[in-house]
């Protein structure tokens, strides 16, 4: 097995912090409370720093290291359909789509949540509807993300959750 350092400390901190804050906001914190807002602001700040880190961070954190191309997506879907266990050091093409989806969705949640606290948009139905729809989409996306990570871990025989904890992927020798 080769131990490849893939996820730097900030990427792992970002990932698990957003997991904790989003879970707390979705399941445990009063939607109308100040803590809900502060957790939302914290998620927004984390997403903005992650976007910056996607431009200037180390190789596997940079967005240019995982562009979601149609050819890459077709290739990964073909690999899944044919049982070919192609291993990607960083994000897979489908994983890249999920990352971009989650970052954009979190921004929509944060912005719509913030707008709901302003004088101009307080009490407007469209901001609340957008916020709730984005939260629902995020929850669906998170479930799909977790299922895909578990599926891919079994399919390619690489413990992907462990890599997001330790920073290292244990890859089979080629």
C-alpha positions in Angstrom: 0.0 0.0 0.0 1.1 3.5 -0.8 0.3 6.3 1.7 -0.4 9.4 -0.3 -1.0 12.7 1.5 -4.1 14.1 -0.1 -6.2 16.2 2.3 -4.4 19.0 4.1 -5.3 20.1 7.6 -7.5 23.0 6.4 -9.5 20.9 4.0 -10.2 18.3 6.8 -11.0 21.1 9.3 -13.4 22.7 6.8 -15.1 19.4 6.0 -15.7 18.3 9.5 -16.6 21.8 10.8 -19.2 22.2 8.1 -20.5 18.7 8.9 -20.9 19.6 12.6 -22.4 23.1 12.0 -24.8 22.0 9.3 -25.9 19.0 11.3 -26.4 21.1 14.4 -28.4 23.7 12.5 -30.5 21.1 10.7 -31.3 18.9 13.7 -30.6 20.5 17.1 -30.6 24.3 17.0 -33.8 26.4 17.0 -34.4 27.7 13.5 -35.4 31.1 14.9 -32.5 31.4 17.4 -29.4 33.5 17.3 -27.2 30.3 17.5 -28.8 29.1 14.2 -27.7 32.4 12.6 -24.2 32.3 14.0 -23.7 28.8 12.9 -24.9 29.8 9.4 -22.5 32.8 9.4 -19.7 30.4 10.4 -20.6 28.1 7.6 -20.5 31.0 5.2 -17.1 32.1 6.4 -15.8 28.6 6.1 -17.1 28.3 2.5 -15.5 31.6 1.5 -12.2 30.6 3.0 -12.5 27.2 1.2 -13.1 28.9 -2.1 -10.0 31.0 -1.5 -8.1 27.8 -0.5 -9.3 26.2 -3.7 -7.4 28.9 -5.6 -4.2 29.2 -3.5 -4.1 26.0 -1.4 -2.0 22.9 -1.9 -2.4 20.7 -5.1 -5.3 18.5 -4.1 -7.2 21.4 -2.5 -7.1 23.5 -5.6 -10.2 23.5 -7.8 -8.0 23.1 -11.0 -6.9 19.7 -9.7 -10.5 18.4 -10.0 -12.3 20.0 -12.9 -15.6 18.1 -13.5 -15.4 17.4 -17.2 -18.1 15.6 -19.2 -15.5 13.1 -20.4 -14.3 12.4 -16.9 -17.8 11.9 -15.7 -18.6 9.5 -18.5 -15.4 7.7 -17.8 -16.2 7.3 -14.1 -19.7 6.1 -14.9 -18.3 3.6 -17.4 -15.8 2.4 -14.7 -18.6 1.9 -12.3 -20.8 0.1 -14.8 -18.0 -2.2 -15.9 -16.5 -2.8 -12.5 -13.2 -1.2 -13.3 -11.7 0.1 -10.0 -9.9 3.2 -11.3 -8.4 5.0 -8.4 -8.1 8.8 -8.3 -5.6 10.4 -5.9 -7.8 13.4 -5.3 -11.5 13.9 -6.1 -13.1 11.8 -8.7 -15.0 13.6 -11.5 -18.4 12.8 -9.8 -16.9 13.8 -6.5 -15.8 17.1 -8.0 -19.4 17.7 -9.1 -20.6 17.0 -5.6 -18.0 19.4 -4.1 -19.1 22.3 -6.4 -22.8 21.4 -5.8 -22.3 21.5 -2.0 -20.3 24.7 -2.0 -22.8 26.5 -4.2 -25.8 25.1 -2.2 -24.2 26.2 1.1 -23.7 29.7 -0.3 -27.4 29.9 -1.4 -28.4 28.8 2.1 -26.2 31.3 3.8 -27.2 34.2 1.6 -30.9 33.5 1.7 -30.7 33.0 5.5 -28.9 36.3 5.8 -31.5 38.1 3.5 -34.3 36.8 5.8 -32.8 38.9 8.7 -32.6 42.1 6.7 -35.3 44.8 6.7 -35.7 44.6 3.0 -36.4 40.9 2.9 -37.7 40.0 6.4 -40.9 38.1 6.0 -40.8 37.7 2.3 -41.9 34.3 1.1 -39.4 33.8 -1.7 -36.4 34.1 0.6 -37.8 31.6 3.1 -38.8 29.3 0.2 -35.4 29.5 -1.4 -33.7 28.9 2.0 -35.8 25.8 2.7 -35.4 24.4 -0.8 -31.6 24.9 -0.6 -31.5 23.2 2.8 -33.5 20.3 1.5 -31.3 20.0 -1.6 -28.2 20.1 0.7 -29.6 17.3 2.9 -30.3 15.2 -0.2 -26.8 16.0 -1.5 -25.2 15.0 1.8 -27.0 11.7 1.8 -25.9 11.1 -1.8 -22.4 12.1 -0.9 -22.1 9.8 2.1 -23.7 6.9 0.0 -21.3 7.5 -2.8 -18.2 7.7 -0.5 -19.2 4.4 1.1 -20.0 2.8 -2.3 -16.7 3.9 -3.8 -14.7 2.9 -0.7 -16.0 -0.7 -1.2 -15.8 -0.6 -5.0 -12.2 0.6 -5.3 -11.0 -0.9 -1.9 -9.8 2.5 -0.6 -11.0 3.7 2.8 -12.1 7.2 1.7 -13.6 8.3 5.1 -10.3 7.5 6.8 -8.5 9.7 4.3 -10.7 12.6 5.3 -9.7 12.0 9.0 -6.0 11.3 8.6 -5.3 13.2 5.4 -3.7 10.1 3.8 -5.2 7.8 1.2 -3.9 4.2 1.4 -3.7 3.2 -2.2 -2.9 -0.2 -3.6 0.5 -0.6 -5.3 0.2 -0.4 -9.1 
